[in-house]
Amino acid sequence: MRVFTLQDLSRYNGRDGNLAYVAYRGLVYDVSGSYFFRGGRHWVRHNAGSDLSDEIDQAPHDESLLQRFPVVGSLTMVE
């Protein structure tokens, strides 16, 4: 599996033909196929290309929705 830094992850923002990846608790998911991440944003609040760990913990749904999407790597906090 690929190891992503936050800078690497930010390139996968779902805009201008880029894939849409999000991180949650150290894993990176490809949400490109999600209807809800069209254009790289989910409900005008969550952006692809970022670590959503804190945001998902406060969302009306839990992380089990991410299990529908492939894990493409892990997130490191070391740049």
Order of alpha helices (4+ residues) and beta strands (2+ residues): beta-alpha-beta-beta-beta-beta-beta-alpha-beta
